[in-house]
Amino acid sequence: MALANIRSGWRREHYVALVGLLALAALAWLYLGFEAYCMDAMMDEMVEPSSAETAGSTWNVGSLLPTFVMWTVMMVAMMLPSAAPAILLYGAMARKSRENASGLPSVWVFAIGYLAIWTAFSLAATVLQAAFETWRLLTPTMTSASTLLSGSLLIAAGIYQWLPVKNACLEKCRAPLLFFLFRWRPGVRGAFRMGAEHGLLCVGCCWALMLLLFTAGVMNLLWVVLIAAFVLVEKLAPGGELIGRVAGVALGAVGIALILGGA
């Protein structure tokens, strides 16, 4: 009876964590949808700016903060669904390692560590976006205004899909059990550190794909959904490595065609 109660509690905590992760991701997607709607409405009302008005952008904390929030929420929406199985696996292992203790808090500490790394990536993407806008490489809709930039990002992403570092990160993202076994750290600090390490692996796997958001629009929801879906398939579907490499060839080919076509 006691064993049955323990297993029942374990399953309940597992489902609570799963629902919590999915709810967080859903809220992030709702936020992105609202922001995209507001941007479309703003662009419909905007008068086409002159070249003098767009020649220089003044960047400060106040102007960067909304962009940083947008990128951070976007990374939560895009990455949390594909990371959920690893987060739940960690929670199950954390509970088992502590016998009857609840594994739920450790799940959230791990998730916070994971998202902290993607928040750092969001900060870097914000700075990069600021640079692109200053150099007038982005349109007001945050879409690439340069075929050279778009083609270069596509080619870089395609090449990265074939590099050993990409494959090493992807293998650990696809099979986190061995990573957890060999890198296990107990306690709250250990949970955060392991989450951060897993986040680093995911950034190492997906950073080049995320920069493709600049090619078709940072707030182009269709593009955001397609990249998120590809990341999900690459990390969780059978044959994800092969799918990623085939996609790398396609990305490189499209990038080359884009640059040659705009020459």
N, C-alpha and C positions, 0 to 999 in steps of 0.2 A: 504493500500500500504506500509506504514512504517513497519507494522508488518511482511508483506511478505518479505520485504528487510532484516529485522533482521533475520528471519528464514533462508533465503537464505544464508546470511553471516555466520550464525551458521553452516549450513551444509557444506559450503565451507571450513571453518576452520576445521571442523571435518575430512573431507577428506584429507586436507593438512596434518594434524597431523598423520592420519592413514598412508598415503603414506610415510611420513617422518620416522615413526617408522619401517615400513616394509623395507624401503630402508636401514636404519641403520642395521637392522638384516641381510639383504641380503649381505651387505658389510662385516659384521662379518663372515658370512658363507663362503664367497669367500676367505677371509683371512685364515680361517681354512683349506679350501681346498688347498690353495697354500702352507701353512705350512706343511700339511700332504704330499703333493707331494714332497716338498723339503726334508722332513725327509726320505721318502722312497728312494729317489735318493741317499741321504747321506748314508743310511744303506746298499744299494747295493754296494757302493764303499768302505765301511769301512772294514778294516781288523779286524778279531775277536781279541779283546783285551785280553791280558793275565791277570791272576788274580792279578799280581803285579800292573798292570796299573789301574785296577778298584778297588783296595782295599780301596783307600781313595779319596774323592772328596773335592777339595778346593772351598768353596763357598764364593763369595764376591758380591758386588752390581752389578758389571759388568756381572757376570754369572747368577745372579738371575733375572735381569731385563727382559731378553727375556722370561723367564718362567712366570714371573708376567704378562707381556703383553699378552702372550698366554692364560693364565687363564682368564684374564679380558675380552678379546675379545670373548672367549668361553662362558663366562657367558652372555654376551650381546646377542650372537647368540642363546643360549639355552633358556634364560628366557624372553627376550623382546617380542616374539610372544605371549606367554601365559599371559603376563602382559598388553598387548596392550588394551584389553577391559576395564580394570580398569583405565588405564591411560586416555583413551578417555572419560570414564564416569566422571572422575575427571574434565577433561577439560570442559565438558558440564555443570557440576555443577558450576564450577568457572565462566563461562560466564554468567550463569543464575543469579548467586548471585551478579554480577556486571552489570546487565541489558545489556546495549548496548556495554560495553567494550569487547575487544577481549579476548577470553579465550586461544588463542594459546600460548602466552608466558608462562602462568601458566602451560600448559601441559608439556612444555619442562623443566621448573624448577622442576616440580613433577618428570618427568622422570630422570632428573639428580640426584635428591635425591634418587630415587629408585636404580639407577645404582651405586651410591656411596656406598651403602651397599654391593652390589655384588662385587664391587671393593675391599672393605675391606675383604670380604670372599676370593677373589682371592689372596690377600696378604697372608692370613692364609694358603690357599692351596699351595701356592708357598713354604712357610716355611716347610710345612708338606712334600711336595715332596722332598725338599732338605734333610730333615731328613731321608726319606726312601732311597734316593740314597746314603747318607752317610752310612747307615746301610746295604747297598747292598740288599735292598728289592725290587728294581726296576731294570729291564733290561735297556739296552741302548735305547730301543724303548718306555720307560716309561710305561712298563707293569709289573704287579706284578711278582716277581720272587719267591714268597712264597705262597704255597697253604694255609698255615695258615693265612697269611695276607688277601688273597682273600676271604677265607671262613669266616673270622671274619668280614670283611667289609660287606659281603652279609648278614650274620646273624644280624649284628647291624642294617643294613638298614631295614631288614624284621621286626625286633622287633619294630623299631621306627615307622613303618607304623601303629602300633596298639596303640601307646602311646597317652594319652589324649592331650599332648602338640602338637603333630602332628595334631590331629583332630581339635584342637582349631585354629591353624594357617591356616589349610586348609579351614575351614569354612569361615574365613574372606577373604581368597583369592578367594574363589568361590562366595562369596556374599559381595563385597566391599561396597555396597551402605550404609548399616547400619554403617560400620566402618567410612565412610566419614561423615555421618550425625552426629555421636556422637563425632568424633575427628576433626571436621572441624576447620581449622585455616586460617584466611584471609591473603592476601598479599603474596609477594614473599617468605619471610622467612617461612610463613605458608605452602606454596606449597612445598618448599624443605623439610620441616620437615615431612609433610604428606607422601611425596614420600619415605623418609627414613623409616618412620614407616611401610609403606606398604612393603618396601624392607625387613625389619626385619621379617615381617610375612612370606614372601616368603622364606627367608633363613631358618627360623624355620620350614617351611614345607618341604624344598627340600635338605637341606645340606647333609643328609645321602645318598641320591640318587646321589648327585654330587661326593661324595667320591668313588662311584662305578667305576668312571672313571679309578681309579688305578688298577682295577681288570683286565680289558681287554685292557688297553692302553689309556693314557690320550689323545693321538692324533689319536686314532682309530675312524675314522669318522662314521663308522657304529654304534659303541657303543654310540658315542655322539648323533647321530640322534635318536637312540632308546630311550635314557634317556630323551632327549628333547621332543620327541613325547609322552612319558608316562606322563611327567609333564603337557603337554598341555591337554591330556585327563583327567588326575586326577583333574585339576583345572577348566576345562570348560565343559566337557562332562556330560550329565545326569548320575547319579550313580557313579560319580567319586570317592566318598568316599569308596564305596564298591569295586570298581576296585582296589583302592589303598590297601585295606586290603587283598584282594585275592592275589595281587602281593606280599604283605609282607609275606604271608605264603609260596609262591613259592620261594622267595628270601632266606628265612630262610632254607627251605628244600635243596635248591641247595648248600647253604653255608655249611650245616652239611654234605651233601654227599661229597663235595669237601674235607673237612677236614678229614673225615673218609677214603676217598679213597686215600689220600696222607699220611695217618698214617703208 
